[in-house]
Amino acid sequence: MTPDPAELNTAEHQARPSDDVVHGAAGPEPSQESRPRGFPEMTPTRERQRLNRIQAFAATIIAIGVVLTLCYFAELVLVVVLVSILLSFILAPIVELLYRLKIPHGVGAAISVLLLLAALYGITYVSYNQAINFVHEFPKYSGEIRKELMRFRERAEEIQKTTEGVMPESGEEKGVMKVRATTSWSEQLTHGFASLTETVLIISFTPFLVYFMLTWEQHVRSATVMLFRLENRNTAYVTLGLIAAMIRSFILGNVLVGLFISAASVAVFGFLHLPYFYFLGVISGFLSLVPYLGVVLALAPPLIAGIGQINYGDVIAVVVTVFGLHLFALNVLYPKFLGSRLQLNPLAVTLGLLFWGFIWGAMGLVLAIPILAAMKIVFDHVESLRPFGAWLGE
């Protein structure tokens, strides 16, 4: 008996598994309420973005660590390069003036560097002679200085005895002999000579660096801009121009402020009959330019030279003069000459001085403000870094 075709199709359809069974969908898809709370679904795209953020953060931390390590161990080289940049900006107007007089850039740069070396030699020569004269006349004041030092020593010993009475040594420390490690004078001399030789060798590159920075200024600037992508070259060009203008304003403003403070200090110290008042006034005036610590450093030369020469009224006059000139320069002269270029808040400046002073010492205090100002200019022109520029700003 031949089967009916309709019955065969019905039986085949009943025996074939459904599409849901083949694809493994045995039941309805679980709803969002059935997933545990606190465990959102992690799609491959979100997982990739999270890994990218972690990698970018780790790369940033490693890059910052490498830069800080380089700054710490390459201190002398970086300081020489930055000082050479500042000197090249100081000499750039002289080179431009000579170029207008039909003197080539190379010759003008050489003349400028020679003038700088002659000026440094003259300052060193005068300072050395004044120091020698002071040493020769030092025995006249040695008695008064010795009395002041003895008074200070007696007070220090009284404080030490009082401290020992309040905090006596423990029983274990009484029977212990304290030994201090010492080094021979030959080891100290050898180490000092090696450090001095290395320092002099690296500093000797400064005139050559300044000369090449003056002669290759345009090439270096254009080549630096070409390092960036086409869409970022205009921003890089503007940023470099703003940094150059900031450095020029910083140098010119500090020179004018230093000359004003020096002239006022020389007049006051001369009125008080301080020895070598003209020399001490210039030193005190330019030491006052060091941010925050300058007022303390500016007080040291006149007070030390005035030991045994001035009375307590003159000491008060010196302190008031130095403090007054420093505050006047900080609140009036600096905003006048540098206010439009250095828009840094006091907290950022203080932290920058602390950091760069720890990394590079005294030169770090001098270079901290231009470094911070240059960083702020860069941050302001990079969209992803603008929040950091806003933090540094006023």
KAQUISUL-V630854 format. One record per backbone hydrogen bond with DSSP energy under -1.0 kcal/mol. CO is the residue of the C=O (numbers start at 0). NH is the residue of the N-H. E is the energy in kcal/mol with one decimal. If there is no record, write none. Layout:
{{CO:NH:E} {CO:NH:E}}
This chain:
{{3:7:-1.7} {4:8:-2.0} {5:9:-1.7} {6:10:-2.2} {7:11:-2.3} {8:12:-1.9} {9:13:-1.7} {10:14:-1.8} {11:15:-1.6} {17:21:-2.0} {18:22:-2.2} {19:24:-2.0} {20:23:-1.0} {23:25:-1.5} {31:34:-1.0} {35:38:-1.1} {42:46:-2.3} {43:47:-2.1} {44:48:-2.2} {45:49:-2.2} {46:50:-2.1} {47:51:-2.2} {48:52:-2.2} {49:53:-2.1} {50:54:-2.5} {51:55:-2.6} {52:56:-2.3} {53:57:-2.5} {54:58:-2.5} {55:59:-2.1} {56:60:-2.2} {57:61:-2.4} {58:62:-2.4} {59:63:-2.4} {60:64:-2.3} {61:65:-2.4} {62:66:-2.4} {63:67:-2.5} {64:68:-2.3} {65:69:-2.4} {66:70:-2.5} {67:71:-2.0} {68:72:-2.5} {69:73:-2.3} {73:77:-2.5} {74:78:-2.7} {75:79:-2.2} {76:80:-2.1} {77:81:-2.7} {78:82:-2.7} {79:83:-2.2} {80:84:-2.0} {81:85:-2.2} {82:86:-2.5} {83:87:-2.4} {84:88:-1.8} {85:89:-1.7} {86:90:-2.2} {87:91:-1.2} {90:94:-1.9} {91:95:-2.3} {92:96:-2.3} {93:97:-2.4} {94:98:-2.0} {95:99:-1.8} {97:102:-2.1} {98:101:-1.6} {103:107:-2.8} {104:108:-2.8} {105:109:-1.9} {106:110:-2.5} {107:111:-2.3} {108:112:-2.4} {109:113:-2.3} {110:114:-2.3} {111:115:-2.2} {112:116:-2.5} {113:117:-2.4} {114:118:-2.4} {115:119:-2.6} {116:120:-2.4} {117:121:-2.4} {118:122:-2.5} {119:123:-2.5} {120:124:-2.6} {121:125:-2.6} {122:126:-2.5} {123:127:-2.6} {124:128:-2.3} {125:129:-2.4} {126:130:-2.4} {127:131:-2.5} {128:132:-2.5} {129:133:-2.1} {130:134:-2.2} {131:135:-2.3} {132:136:-1.9} {136:139:-1.2} {137:140:-1.3} {140:144:-2.4} {141:145:-2.7} {142:146:-2.0} {143:147:-2.2} {144:148:-2.5} {145:149:-2.4} {146:150:-2.2} {147:151:-2.2} {148:152:-2.5} {149:153:-2.6} {150:154:-2.2} {151:155:-2.2} {152:156:-2.4} {153:157:-2.2} {154:158:-2.3} {155:159:-2.3} {156:160:-2.6} {157:161:-2.3} {158:162:-2.3} {159:163:-2.4} {160:164:-2.0} {161:165:-1.9} {162:166:-2.9} {169:173:-1.3} {183:187:-1.9} {184:188:-2.5} {185:189:-2.4} {186:190:-2.6} {187:191:-2.6} {188:192:-2.5} {189:193:-2.2} {190:194:-2.3} {191:195:-2.6} {192:196:-2.6} {193:197:-2.3} {194:198:-2.5} {195:199:-2.7} {196:200:-2.3} {197:201:-2.1} {198:202:-2.7} {199:203:-1.8} {201:204:-1.5} {202:205:-2.0} {204:208:-2.6} {205:209:-2.7} {206:210:-2.2} {207:211:-2.5} {208:212:-2.3} {209:213:-1.8} {210:214:-2.1} {211:215:-2.2} {215:219:-2.5} {216:220:-2.3} {217:221:-2.5} {218:222:-2.7} {219:223:-2.2} {220:224:-2.0} {221:225:-1.8} {223:226:-1.0} {224:227:-1.6} {228:231:-1.2} {231:235:-2.2} {232:236:-2.5} {233:237:-2.3} {234:238:-2.5} {235:239:-2.5} {236:240:-1.9} {237:241:-2.3} {238:242:-2.3} {239:243:-2.3} {240:244:-2.3} {241:245:-2.4} {242:246:-2.3} {243:247:-2.2} {244:248:-2.3} {245:249:-2.6} {246:250:-2.5} {247:251:-2.7} {248:252:-2.7} {249:253:-2.1} {250:254:-2.3} {251:255:-2.4} {252:256:-2.5} {253:257:-2.7} {254:258:-2.3} {255:259:-2.1} {256:260:-2.6} {257:261:-2.4} {258:262:-2.4} {259:263:-2.2} {260:264:-2.5} {261:265:-2.8} {262:266:-1.9} {263:267:-2.1} {264:268:-3.0} {265:269:-2.2} {266:270:-1.8} {267:271:-1.7} {268:273:-2.4} {269:272:-1.1} {273:276:-1.0} {275:279:-2.8} {276:280:-2.5} {277:281:-1.2} {278:282:-1.9} {279:283:-2.8} {280:284:-2.3} {281:285:-2.1} {282:286:-2.1} {283:287:-1.4} {285:288:-1.0} {286:289:-1.5} {289:293:-1.8} {290:292:-3.3} {292:296:-2.2} {293:297:-2.9} {298:302:-1.8} {299:303:-2.6} {300:304:-2.4} {301:305:-1.4} {303:306:-1.2} {305:308:-2.2} {305:309:-1.9} {310:314:-1.9} {311:315:-2.2} {312:316:-1.9} {313:317:-2.4} {314:318:-2.5} {315:319:-2.7} {316:320:-2.3} {317:321:-2.6} {318:322:-2.6} {319:323:-2.7} {320:324:-2.6} {321:325:-2.2} {322:326:-2.6} {323:327:-2.4} {324:328:-2.4} {325:329:-2.4} {326:330:-2.3} {327:331:-2.1} {327:332:-1.4} {328:333:-3.0} {331:335:-1.3} {332:336:-2.4} {333:337:-3.2} {337:341:-2.8} {341:343:-1.2} {344:348:-2.0} {345:349:-2.6} {346:350:-2.5} {347:351:-2.4} {348:352:-2.6} {349:353:-2.3} {350:354:-2.5} {351:355:-2.8} {352:356:-2.0} {353:357:-1.5} {354:358:-2.1} {355:359:-3.1} {356:360:-1.5} {360:364:-1.2} {361:365:-1.3} {362:366:-2.3} {363:367:-1.3} {366:370:-1.9} {367:371:-2.6} {368:372:-2.8} {369:373:-2.3} {370:374:-2.3} {371:375:-2.3} {372:376:-2.0} {373:377:-2.1} {374:378:-2.7} {375:379:-2.5} {378:381:-1.0} {381:384:-1.4} {384:388:-1.5} {385:389:-2.5} {386:390:-1.7} {387:391:-1.9} {388:392:-1.5} {391:344:-2.2}}
